[in-house]
Structure formats: C-alpha cells, structure tokens
Amino acid sequence: MSTRTKAIATTPALPADPDSVTVIAGYGLAVAKALDYGGIDSRRVFAAAGINDALRNDPLKRLSLEKITRLYRECVEVTGDPYFGLTVAKFMQASTLHALGYGLLASTTLMDFCRRVQRYFRLVSQTARVEILPRGAEVHFSSVPLVDVCPESQDAWLGTLFRMMRLLYRDDFHPVAVEFAHAMPDPGAGPYAEFFGAPARFGCHAVTLILPRADLEVPLHGACPELAQFNDNLAATYIAKLDRADVVANVRACLVEFLPSGECSRSRVAAALSMSAGTLQQRLIERGTSFHELLNDLRRDLACSYLQQSGVSVTEITFLLGFTDVSNFTRAFKRWTGMSPTRFRERG
C-alpha cells in the first residue's frame, strides 16, 4: 500500500477562536494518575489550573488547549520536574485515546499504526497535523504544531506513541532519533535518551519519531483488522460530531454510512449535509480535495482492511464498497496498490 500522505487528510482548518482548540479529556486522567502516583493530590492541582469539572473517558468531552497548558504549568511547579510530560506518557493507555487507541492496538503493522494516527488524530487533538514522510531507510512520523503547544504536551504525546509501538512490536524497539519543537530543558537531554533509547534534538519544526523503515512493515502479532475497522468507523463518527463545520470530516462520515448501500453519490452526501452538490464541491476544493478523491481514498483504505479479514469474500467486499461488479473493484484495487485483491490477500 502506498505511503504517500495527503494534506487534506491532516490539515483541518483551526477554529477562528483559539480558545476552542481542544484535546480529548481522557488525557487529563493520565495527568491525574501521574500526580497521584507521585504522592501529589491531583484534585488540588487541577483546581489550581481551573479544571473543576469531572474528567471522564468520553471522546466528546474536551479540555481546551489553554487549560491543558495551565495544568502542565501547575504540574511542573508542584513536582519540580521539567520532564513531567514523559512521566505522563507512562500513564497513557489505549483507552485514553478512545476509539483511536483501540484501533491502534489492532493495527496490522507499525506503518498501519502510523497511518491510523494520521487519519484520526483529530479525535485526540486539534493542535497539529500528522505527516508520514519516508526518507531512505527511515520514516519521519511527525506531528506538526498548528498552534503553540507546551513542552510537556509534546513529550507526553511522543512518549505515548513510542510506548504503544514498543508494546505492539517488541520490547527492544527504539527510534533512530526523536525531535521536539520545544527547547531542551536546562538540566539536559539525559532523560529523553533514557526514555526513548535514542538521541533527542530540540527546537525542530515538528515533534517527530524517526523510525527504521524496515521495522514498520513487519506483521504485528496482535493484529485484528475487524476490530481496527470497527474503531476506525467509530473514530470517524466522533470526529464528525466534534467538527460539525469540518466538511471533510462530515463527508467521510457520510461515505462510511452510505457505501454499503451502493448509493453514495455526491448529491446524496450533499443532501445529508443540507447543502447543494455544487456548494459541497466548492467547499471541498477550498480544502484542497474533491468528493471523488475522498471516496477513492476511503474505498482504498477499507478494501485493504476487508482483505485482511479472511471471513469476507472479494465479492462481499465489492458490494460493501459500492462497486457494481468484481471486475470494476479489481481494476480499482490494482490502480491503488499495483496488485490484485487476491494477491494482496495472499501476501498477508
């Protein structure tokens, strides 16, 4: 499957009001656990940061970027630990990221893991866009900040991704290097080298795991394409609910719903979004994409997922993706991947 990336998939328009930039509230639960583990009353710290409402693992429950930044400032002050974000990463779990987290655990390879983060990062945070850039024997897996993000958030996010990859792949897995947009803490880079087992660079344009490319295509033992796809669909639905003004997110949610019926035209999707087909197309052009491109990309991703599920026949996949016959699906799949559906399935 191609490793190319698309700007429209990862560069949503940020809200005009910076205060409406949010992260998933479950993130706060990991911060609370890290404080309590260190013997610090998390309720007192959260109150000092102005977070008084109960946190819960609900993807539609959000914390503003301002509150998270203020919370980390309080955490660093009370702990005296400039590396507190790395501590939080140790308490982040798949459930913290809700549907995205569960989908990541079911990924077929680490490259599949990276693409899943790229597609559904919006569920976790509105603060960055995700890029996957192959460079020779390496792959740069980056979160490019769209707004100012505090150092502790950068550390916690990169640490979480690394720990999940190691859990899924093998205990001795390490990146080639790690990069952060923030400056190096005054005490030095030692804790980063210890945590990641790799050199750390600071003041970079993005928050990046530089990964050995060969490791990203190794099949993962815990792969479960059915579970991954279920959670992908759930993540897409939540993103559409969060970003009601985001036309790309909403078109994707409609496509997921309408594809199996075979009635997935631009006019039907436009009607579901209460706009004309022309208006829909214009809004997609403004986001650097088109209805046909979104439909094509979704069909490609779903086709690869279905073909990894041995219980779903090629004929069933044909109609689940809204194709009229197997030959049309086969031609499209060869165009996407360079191989037939049968060959793709045999390859494993």
VODOVEX-840457 format. One record per residue (C-alpha): residue number from 1; residue in three letters; chain; x, y, z. Coordinates in steps of 0.05 Angstrom, whole numbers, plus 32768, in hexadecimal, padded with zeros to 4 digits. Last residue first. Example, Ala and Ser with C-alpha at 12.3 -4.5 7.8 and 13.67 -1.06 7.14 Angstrom:
% VODOVEX-840457
  num  residu  chaine     u     v     w
    2     SER       A  8111  7FEB  808F
    1     ALA       A  80F6  7FA6  809C
***
This chain:
% VODOVEX-840457
  num  residu  chaine     u     v     w
  348     GLY       A  7FEF  7F1B  8053
  347     ARG       A  800E  7F16  800D
  346     GLU       A  7FD4  7EE8  7FFB
  345     ARG       A  7FA2  7F20  800A
  344     PHE       A  7FC7  7F52  7FDE
  343     ARG       A  7FCD  7F1F  7FA6
  342     THR       A  7F82  7F11  7FA8
  341     PRO       A  7F71  7F5C  7FA8
  340     SER       A  7F9E  7F65  7F6B
  339     MET       A  7FDF  7F8C  7F6E
  338     GLY       A  7FFA  7FD1  7F60
  337     THR       A  7FDB  7FEE  7F9F
  336     TRP       A  7FA8  8023  7F8C
  335     ARG       A  7FA2  8016  7F40
  334     LYS       A  7FA0  7FCB  7F4E
  333     PHE       A  7F68  7FD7  7F7F
  332     ALA       A  7F40  8000  7F4C
  331     ARG       A  7F46  7FCA  7F17
  330     THR       A  7F32  7F94  7F49
  329     PHE       A  7EF5  7FBC  7F61
  328     ASN       A  7EDD  7FC6  7F1A
  327     SER       A  7EE7  7F7C  7F0B
  326     VAL       A  7EC1  7F68  7F4B
  325     ASP       A  7E81  7F8B  7F38
  324     THR       A  7E57  7FC9  7F47
  323     PHE       A  7E87  7FE7  7F79
  322     GLY       A  7E6A  8005  7FB9
  321     LEU       A  7EA2  7FF3  7FE9
  320     LEU       A  7E79  7FBF  800D
  319     PHE       A  7E65  7FA4  7FC9
  318     THR       A  7EAC  7F94  7FB2
  317     ILE       A  7EC0  7F7D  7FF8
  316     GLU       A  7E8A  7F48  7FF6
  315     THR       A  7EA3  7F2F  7FB3
  314     VAL       A  7EEB  7F2E  7FCD
  313     SER       A  7ED4  7F03  8006
  312     VAL       A  7ED4  7F19  804F
  311     GLY       A  7EE6  7EE3  8082
  310     SER       A  7F31  7EEA  8077
  309     GLN       A  7F33  7F32  808F
  308     GLN       A  7F72  7F51  8074
  307     LEU       A  7F4D  7F5E  8033
  306     TYR       A  7F1A  7F88  8059
  305     SER       A  7F50  7FB7  8073
  304     CYS       A  7F71  7FC0  802F
  303     ALA       A  7F2D  7FCE  800F
  302     LEU       A  7F1B  7FFF  8047
  301     ASP       A  7F59  8029  803B
  300     ARG       A  7F50  8029  7FEF
  299     ARG       A  7F05  8038  7FF3
  298     LEU       A  7F13  8072  8022
  297     ASP       A  7F48  808F  7FF4
  296     ASN       A  7F1C  808A  7FB7
  295     LEU       A  7EE0  80A9  7FD9
  294     LEU       A  7F0B  80E3  7FF3
  293     GLU       A  7F2A  80ED  7FAF
  292     HIS       A  7EE7  80EB  7F8B
  291     PHE       A  7EC8  811E  7FBB
  290     SER       A  7F02  814D  7FAF
  289     THR       A  7F40  8166  7FD3
  288     GLY       A  7F67  81A4  7FE5
  287     ARG       A  7F3C  81BD  801E
  286     GLU       A  7F1F  81F6  7FF3
  285     ILE       A  7F11  81C1  7FBE
  284     LEU       A  7EE8  819B  7FF2
  283     ARG       A  7EBE  81DA  8000
  282     GLN       A  7EB3  81E3  7FB5
  281     GLN       A  7E9D  819B  7FAC
  280     LEU       A  7E6B  819F  7FE5
  279     THR       A  7E4F  81E0  7FCB
  278     GLY       A  7E44  81C1  7F87
  277     ALA       A  7E23  8183  7FA3
  276     SER       A  7DF3  81B0  7FC9
  275     MET       A  7DF3  81B3  8015
  274     SER       A  7DD0  8193  8050
  273     LEU       A  7E08  8162  8062
  272     ALA       A  7DDD  8126  8051
  271     ALA       A  7DCA  8149  8010
  270     ALA       A  7E13  8152  7FFF
  269     VAL       A  7E21  8108  800C
  268     ARG       A  7DE7  80F5  7FDE
  267     SER       A  7DFD  8125  7FA7
  266     ARG       A  7E45  810D  7FAA
  265     SER       A  7E2E  80C6  7F9F
  264     CYS       A  7E34  808D  7FD0
  263     GLU       A  7DF9  8061  7FC0
  262     GLY       A  7E1A  801C  7FBF
  261     SER       A  7DF9  800E  8002
  260     PRO       A  7E3B  7FF7  8020
  259     LEU       A  7E5B  803B  8012
  258     PHE       A  7E27  8067  8034
  257     GLU       A  7E3D  8067  807D
  256     VAL       A  7E88  8069  8072
  255     LEU       A  7E7D  809E  803C
  254     CYS       A  7E53  80C8  806B
  253     ALA       A  7E8A  80C9  80A0
  252     ARG       A  7EBE  80DA  806B
  251     VAL       A  7E94  8114  8052
  250     ASN       A  7E8E  812E  8099
  249     ALA       A  7ED8  812C  80A7
  248     VAL       A  7EE8  814F  8065
  247     VAL       A  7EB2  8185  8070
  246     ASP       A  7ECB  8199  80B4
  245     ALA       A  7E94  81C6  80D0
  244     ARG       A  7E77  818D  80FB
  243     ASP       A  7EBC  817F  8115
  242     LEU       A  7EB0  8159  8156
  241     LYS       A  7E77  8130  813A
  240     ALA       A  7E9D  8120  80FA
  239     ILE       A  7ED9  810D  8124
  238     TYR       A  7EAE  80DE  814D
  237     THR       A  7E94  80BB  810F
  236     ALA       A  7ED9  80B3  80F1
  235     ALA       A  7EF2  8095  8133
  234     LEU       A  7EB9  8063  8133
  233     ASN       A  7EC9  804E  80EC
  232     ASP       A  7F12  8045  80FE
  231     ASN       A  7EFD  801F  813C
  230     PHE       A  7ED7  7FEB  8114
  229     GLN       A  7F0F  7FE8  80E0
  228     ALA       A  7F44  7FD9  8114
  227     LEU       A  7F18  7FA3  8134
  226     GLU       A  7F0E  7F80  80F2
  225     PRO       A  7F58  7F89  80DE
  224     CYS       A  7F71  7F66  811D
  223     ALA       A  7FBC  7F69  8123
  222     GLY       A  7FD9  7F52  8165
  221     HIS       A  8015  7F2E  8147
  220     LEU       A  802C  7F6A  811F
  219     PRO       A  8043  7F60  80D7
  218     VAL       A  8087  7F82  80C8
  217     GLU       A  807C  7FBD  8099
  216     LEU       A  8092  7FF4  80C9
  215     ASP       A  80D2  7FD0  80DF
  214     ALA       A  80F3  7FD9  809A
  213     ARG       A  80E8  8025  809C
  212     PRO       A  8112  8031  80DA
  211     LEU       A  80EC  806A  80FE
  210     ILE       A  80F8  80B4  8109
  209     LEU       A  80C2  80C6  813C
  208     THR       A  80B2  810F  8133
  207     VAL       A  8096  814D  8155
  206     ALA       A  809C  8182  8120
  205     HIS       A  80C4  81BF  8109
  204     CYS       A  8100  81AD  8135
  203     GLY       A  8118  81D4  8172
  202     PHE       A  8131  8194  8193
  201     ARG       A  8154  8154  817E
  200     ALA       A  8154  8113  81A5
  199     PRO       A  8182  80D7  819C
  198     ALA       A  8163  8092  81A5
  197     GLY       A  8151  8062  81DC
  196     PHE       A  810E  8084  81E0
  195     PHE       A  8108  808D  822C
  194     GLU       A  8153  808E  823C
  193     ALA       A  8165  80BC  8203
  192     TYR       A  812B  80EA  8217
  191     PRO       A  8140  80E9  8261
  190     GLY       A  8187  80FF  824E
  189     ALA       A  8175  813A  8223
  188     GLY       A  818D  8171  8252
  187     PRO       A  817E  8191  8296
  186     ASP       A  8169  81D1  8273
  185     PRO       A  8130  81B1  824B
  184     MET       A  813F  81AD  8200
  183     ALA       A  8116  81DE  81D8
  182     HIS       A  80D1  81CC  81BD
  181     ALA       A  80C1  81B2  8177
  180     PHE       A  80D9  816C  8188
  179     GLU       A  80FF  8138  8161
  178     VAL       A  810C  80EE  816F
  177     ALA       A  8142  80C1  8151
  176     VAL       A  814B  807D  8131
  175     PRO       A  810E  8064  8157
  174     HIS       A  8114  8029  8186
  173     PHE       A  80F8  7FE3  8189
  172     ASP       A  8115  7FB7  81C0
  171     ASP       A  80D2  7FA3  81DE
  170     ARG       A  80B2  7F8D  819C
  169     TYR       A  807A  7FA0  816D
  168     LEU       A  8037  7FB1  818E
  167     LEU       A  8052  7FC8  81D1
  166     ARG       A  808D  7FEC  81B0
  165     MET       A  805D  8012  8183
  164     MET       A  8031  8024  81BD
  163     ARG       A  806D  803E  81E5
  162     PHE       A  8086  8068  81AB
  161     LEU       A  8042  8087  819D
  160     THR       A  8038  8099  81E6
  159     GLY       A  807D  80B8  81EC
  158     LEU       A  8072  80E3  81AF
  157     TRP       A  8031  80FC  81CC
  156     ALA       A  804A  8106  8213
  155     ASP       A  8088  812C  81FD
  154     GLN       A  8062  815B  81CF
  153     SER       A  802E  8168  8205
  152     GLU       A  8065  8177  8238
  151     PRO       A  8087  81A8  8208
  150     CYS       A  8049  81D4  8202
  149     VAL       A  8026  81D7  81BE
  148     ASP       A  8024  8218  8197
  147     VAL       A  7FF3  820F  815D
  146     LEU       A  7FF3  81E7  811C
  145     PRO       A  802A  81B9  8137
  144     VAL       A  8046  8186  8105
  143     SER       A  803E  8140  8122
  142     SER       A  8072  8115  80FE
  141     PHE       A  8081  80CD  80EB
  140     HIS       A  80C2  80D2  80C4
  139     VAL       A  80CF  808F  80A2
  138     GLU       A  8116  8077  8099
  137     ALA       A  813D  804B  8069
  136     GLY       A  8137  8080  8032
  135     ARG       A  8109  80B8  804A
  134     PRO       A  80C0  80A3  8050
  133     LEU       A  8096  80DD  806A
  132     ILE       A  8058  80D0  8094
  131     GLU       A  8038  8111  80A9
  130     VAL       A  8006  8122  80E1
  129     ARG       A  7FE6  8166  80E9
  128     ALA       A  7FE6  8189  812C
  127     THR       A  7FBD  81A8  8164
  126     GLN       A  7F78  818E  8158
  125     SER       A  7F82  8152  8185
  124     VAL       A  7F6D  810A  8193
  123     LEU       A  7F34  8101  8161
  122     ARG       A  7F5B  812B  812E
  121     PHE       A  7F92  80F7  8130
  120     TYR       A  7F63  80C9  8108
  119     ARG       A  7F83  80C3  80C4
  118     GLN       A  7FCB  80CF  80D7
  117     VAL       A  7FC7  80A2  8115
  116     ARG       A  7FAB  806B  80E9
  115     ARG       A  7FE2  8076  80B6
  114     CYS       A  8017  806E  80EC
  113     PHE       A  7FF8  802D  8107
  112     ASP       A  7FF3  8011  80C0
  111     MET       A  803D  8020  80BA
  110     LEU       A  8048  7FFD  80FD
  109     THR       A  8026  7FC0  80DE
  108     THR       A  7FE2  7F9E  80E2
  107     SER       A  7FC2  7FCF  8112
  106     ALA       A  7F94  7FB3  8148
  105     LEU       A  7FB3  7FDB  8182
  104     LEU       A  7FAE  801A  8157
  103     GLY       A  7F64  8010  814E
  102     TYR       A  7F5A  800D  8199
  101     GLY       A  7F80  804E  81A1
  100     LEU       A  7F5B  8072  816A
   99     ALA       A  7F18  805D  8187
   98     HIS       A  7F29  8079  81CC
   97     LEU       A  7F6D  809C  81CF
   96     THR       A  7F71  8093  821B
   95     SER       A  7F57  804C  8211
   94     ALA       A  7F98  803A  81EE
   93     GLN       A  7FBE  804E  822D
   92     MET       A  7FE4  808C  8243
   91     PHE       A  8004  8082  8288
   90     LYS       A  804C  807B  8271
   89     ALA       A  8042  80B7  8242
   88     VAL       A  8032  80E2  827F
   87     THR       A  8079  80D6  8299
   86     LEU       A  8096  80EE  8257
   85     GLY       A  806C  812D  825D
   84     PHE       A  8089  8139  82A3
   83     TYR       A  80CF  8144  8286
   82     PRO       A  80D7  8189  82A5
   81     ASP       A  80CA  8169  82E9
   80     GLY       A  80C3  8199  8325
   79     THR       A  8085  8171  8336
   78     VAL       A  8058  81AC  834B
   77     GLU       A  8072  81DC  8317
   76     VAL       A  8075  81AA  82DF
   75     CYS       A  802D  8194  82ED
   74     GLU       A  8014  81DC  82F2
   73     ARG       A  8031  81ED  82AE
   72     TYR       A  8015  81AC  8293
   71     LEU       A  7FCF  81C0  82A9
   70     ARG       A  7FD5  8205  828A
   69     THR       A  7FE8  81E7  8247
   68     ILE       A  7FB0  81B5  824C
   67     LYS       A  7F7F  81EC  825E
   66     GLU       A  7F94  8219  8224
   65     LEU       A  7F90  81DF  81F3
   64     SER       A  7F48  81D5  8207
   63     LEU       A  7F32  8194  8226
   62     ARG       A  7EFF  8169  8204
   61     LYS       A  7EC6  8138  8212
   60     LEU       A  7EAF  811E  81CE
   59     PRO       A  7EE3  80E6  81D1
   58     ASP       A  7EC7  80CF  8215
   57     ASN       A  7EF7  80B1  8248
   56     ARG       A  7EE3  80DD  8282
   55     LEU       A  7EFD  811A  82A5
   54     ALA       A  7ED0  813C  82DA
   53     ASP       A  7ECC  8187  82D5
   52     ASN       A  7EFB  81B2  82FF
   51     ILE       A  7F33  81C1  82CE
   50     GLY       A  7F49  8208  82DF
   49     ALA       A  7F94  81F6  82E2
   48     ALA       A  7F94  81FE  832E
   47     ALA       A  7F58  81CF  8330
   46     PHE       A  7F7F  819B  8307
   45     VAL       A  7FBA  81A0  8337
   44     ARG       A  7F8E  8197  8374
   43     ARG       A  7F69  815C  8356
   42     SER       A  7FAB  813C  8342
   41     ASP       A  7FC1  8136  838B
   40     ILE       A  800B  8126  8383
   39     GLY       A  8028  80E3  839A
   38     GLY       A  804F  80D7  8359
   37     TYR       A  801C  80A3  8343
   36     ASP       A  7FE5  80D7  834F
   35     LEU       A  8007  8108  8320
   34     ALA       A  8011  80D5  82E8
   33     LYS       A  7FCA  80BC  82F1
   32     ALA       A  7FAE  8102  82EB
   31     VAL       A  7FD6  810F  82AB
   30     ALA       A  7FBC  80CE  828E
   29     LEU       A  7F74  80E2  829E
   28     GLY       A  7F80  8126  827D
   27     TYR       A  7F8D  8104  823B
   26     GLY       A  7F48  80E5  8241
   25     ALA       A  7F2F  812B  8233
   24     ILE       A  7F41  8127  81E9
   23     VAL       A  7F64  8166  81D2
   22     THR       A  7F47  81A9  81BF
   21     VAL       A  7F4F  81E7  8195
   20     SER       A  7F11  8210  81A6
   19     ASP       A  7F39  8245  81CC
   18     PRO       A  7F5E  8254  818B
   17     ASP       A  7F1D  8271  816E
   16     ALA       A  7F1F  826E  8122
   15     PRO       A  7F1D  8222  8127
   14     LEU       A  7F57  81FF  8104
   13     ALA       A  7F4E  81E9  80BD
   12     PRO       A  7F5F  81A0  80B5
   11     THR       A  7FA4  818E  809B
   10     THR       A  7FAC  8142  80A1
    9     ALA       A  7F81  8121  806E
    8     ILE       A  7F81  815D  803F
    7     ALA       A  7FCD  815D  803E
    6     LYS       A  7FD1  8117  8023
    5     THR       A  8007  80E5  8033
    4     ARG       A  8029  80B2  8007
    3     THR       A  803A  806F  8026
    2     SER       A  801A  8045  7FEF
    1     MET       A  8000  8000  8000
***
